[in-house]
Amino acid sequence: MPATPLTRIADALLDRAVVPGYSKLGPALRRRWWPADPAPGSMAGKRVLVTGATSGIGTAIAEGLLDLGATVHVLGRNRAKTDDLVARLTAENRGADVVAEVCDVGDLAAVRAWAADFTGRVDALHGLVHNAGALPPERSETAQGHELTLAVHVLGPHLMTALLADTLVDGASAVVWMSSGGMYGAGLRDDDLEFTQGEYSGVRAYARTKRMQVVLAADWAQRLAGRRVGVYSTHPGWVATDGVTASIPGFGKVMAPLLRTPEDGADTTVWLVATRPSSRAPHFWHDRAQRPSTLGWERSQDPTAVGRFLAQVATDTDVAR
Ligand SMILES: NC(=O)c1ccc[n+]([C@@H]2O[C@H](COP(=O)([O-])OP(=O)(O)OC[C@H]3O[C@@H](n4cnc5c(N)ncnc54)[C@H](OP(=O)(O)O)[C@@H]3O)[C@@H](O)[C@H]2O)c1
């Protein structure tokens, strides 16, 4: 059935009530009224890169895009795991080519080296999905001395977007940042990106950097608007993956009966890449609809804080604004 004012209210209530919206009930109900699926074969002849493709939601995103006919470059940080994935997806003959890419997204030197090689091989990209994610138990730093979640969620993807920007096809490509509903609990910290102040918590570092992804995606949306490249951030809901089992086992156990499948977690990302819906700032999506990126007490981001944050990211990555 098509969306009506009543279904829009029901959809928003599911979202604000959190548990029903983020759990598997969300897509079970919303698929009665959400926008149509991408047409079969709609990604034929198109090429998409998916990071964090070796597990959970990333694998499901790759599978969803292959099923629509895309050539999918699956990026992992572990060569053997990435090759195993390519072998499995190729054997399943999901309709198009799968290409292995190996890079540690949090290592800025590795991103530069990999991107130089990739852009030598590929000159047209229709989708770039920043899905790689981590929730570490304690503070650690990357080869360049950056806090891990900042590097994996923010700095690496930012640098990768800049280095691949010329390959994105004008008017026919999309960039998607996989954030998290956990970002609602974190304001934008422009003063302590590296989480050096106060007691470190992996959950808080995760939420802060997932907030940063939403802000960064909105900035990229502005930067690429003239080229009609769609840029979105999204959250997948609560999804049963190895990442959840390993990083937040208590949550995974208690919520097990309500967790979404990886396919449900991947749905909106696949749909965004395949349909490139028109979007307004701040471009945050969940279950095929735009959602607010801030709730209640904080109606919009402070532009001064956003400016300071973006300037620091530019400095850290050596990518001019
Ligand atoms: N599951 C949920 O409920 C949920 C909720 C909100 C948001 N998310 C987001 O959804 C995304 C996928 O999560 P998931 O649950 O599918 O987690 P997952 O099963 O742990 O998968 C994470 C993926 O990211 C990769 N990765 C981690 N660090 C990397 C690095 N430095 N370089 C390259 N790849 C790296 C992992 O590679 P390896 O295979 O080598 O470990 C893995 O493929 C994440 O961004 C996460 O924050 C998930």
The ligand as a MOL file (V3000), in Angstrom:
LIG
                    3D

  0  0  0     0  0            999 V3000
M  V30 BEGIN CTAB
M  V30 COUNTS 48 52 0 0 0
M  V30 BEGIN ATOM
M  V30 1 N 24.9370 -4.6590 13.9150 0
M  V30 2 C 24.2820 -3.6200 14.3670 0
M  V30 3 O 23.2930 -3.7460 15.1170 0
M  V30 4 C 24.6920 -2.2260 13.9570 0
M  V30 5 C 23.9520 -1.1440 14.4690 0
M  V30 6 C 24.2990 0.1390 14.0960 0
M  V30 7 C 25.3430 0.3390 13.2060 0
M  V30 8 N 26.0520 -0.7220 12.7300 0 CHG=1
M  V30 9 C 27.1540 -0.4380 11.8020 0
M  V30 10 O 27.0900 -1.2880 10.6840 0
M  V30 11 C 28.4140 -1.5350 10.1810 0
M  V30 12 C 28.6210 -3.0370 10.0470 0
M  V30 13 O 28.4520 -3.6100 11.3360 0
M  V30 14 P 28.2930 -5.1690 11.6000 0
M  V30 15 O 27.3540 -5.2900 12.7340 0
M  V30 16 O 28.0540 -5.8850 10.3350 0 CHG=-1
M  V30 17 O 29.7430 -5.4680 12.1920 0
M  V30 18 P 30.8150 -6.6300 11.9280 0
M  V30 19 O 30.1110 -7.9190 11.7310 0
M  V30 20 O 31.7900 -6.5170 13.0420 0
M  V30 21 O 31.4950 -6.1600 10.5710 0
M  V30 22 C 32.3500 -5.0490 10.5510 0
M  V30 23 C 33.1550 -5.0790 9.2800 0
M  V30 24 O 34.0660 -3.9630 9.2970 0
M  V30 25 C 35.3670 -4.4630 9.0000 0
M  V30 26 N 36.4220 -3.6250 9.5680 0
M  V30 27 C 36.6070 -3.2940 10.8650 0
M  V30 28 N 37.6900 -2.5240 10.9890 0
M  V30 29 C 38.1930 -2.3650 9.7360 0
M  V30 30 C 39.3190 -1.7030 9.2020 0
M  V30 31 N 40.1610 -1.0240 9.9930 0
M  V30 32 N 39.5310 -1.7310 7.8710 0
M  V30 33 C 38.6980 -2.4250 7.0590 0
M  V30 34 N 37.6330 -3.0970 7.5040 0
M  V30 35 C 37.3880 -3.0700 8.8240 0
M  V30 36 C 35.3730 -5.8700 9.5730 0
M  V30 37 O 36.4440 -6.6130 9.0430 0
M  V30 38 P 36.8730 -8.0540 9.6470 0
M  V30 39 O 35.9110 -9.0270 9.0130 0
M  V30 40 O 38.2670 -8.2280 9.2060 0
M  V30 41 O 36.7160 -7.9650 11.1310 0
M  V30 42 C 34.0000 -6.3400 9.1520 0
M  V30 43 O 33.9990 -6.7320 7.7880 0
M  V30 44 C 29.3710 -0.8800 11.1590 0
M  V30 45 O 29.7660 0.3840 10.6700 0
M  V30 46 C 28.5300 -0.7000 12.4060 0
M  V30 47 O 28.9660 0.3810 13.1930 0
M  V30 48 C 25.7480 -2.0010 13.0920 0
M  V30 END ATOM
M  V30 BEGIN BOND
M  V30 1 1 1 2
M  V30 2 2 2 3
M  V30 3 1 2 4
M  V30 4 1 4 5
M  V30 5 2 4 48
M  V30 6 2 5 6
M  V30 7 1 6 7
M  V30 8 2 7 8
M  V30 9 1 8 9
M  V30 10 1 8 48
M  V30 11 1 9 10
M  V30 12 1 9 46
M  V30 13 1 10 11
M  V30 14 1 11 12
M  V30 15 1 11 44
M  V30 16 1 12 13
M  V30 17 1 13 14
M  V30 18 2 14 15
M  V30 19 1 14 16
M  V30 20 1 14 17
M  V30 21 1 17 18
M  V30 22 2 18 19
M  V30 23 1 18 20
M  V30 24 1 18 21
M  V30 25 1 21 22
M  V30 26 1 22 23
M  V30 27 1 23 24
M  V30 28 1 23 42
M  V30 29 1 24 25
M  V30 30 1 25 26
M  V30 31 1 25 36
M  V30 32 1 26 27
M  V30 33 1 26 35
M  V30 34 2 27 28
M  V30 35 1 28 29
M  V30 36 1 29 30
M  V30 37 2 29 35
M  V30 38 1 30 31
M  V30 39 2 30 32
M  V30 40 1 32 33
M  V30 41 2 33 34
M  V30 42 1 34 35
M  V30 43 1 36 37
M  V30 44 1 36 42
M  V30 45 1 37 38
M  V30 46 2 38 39
M  V30 47 1 38 40
M  V30 48 1 38 41
M  V30 49 1 42 43
M  V30 50 1 44 45
M  V30 51 1 44 46
M  V30 52 1 46 47
M  V30 END BOND
M  V30 END CTAB
M  END
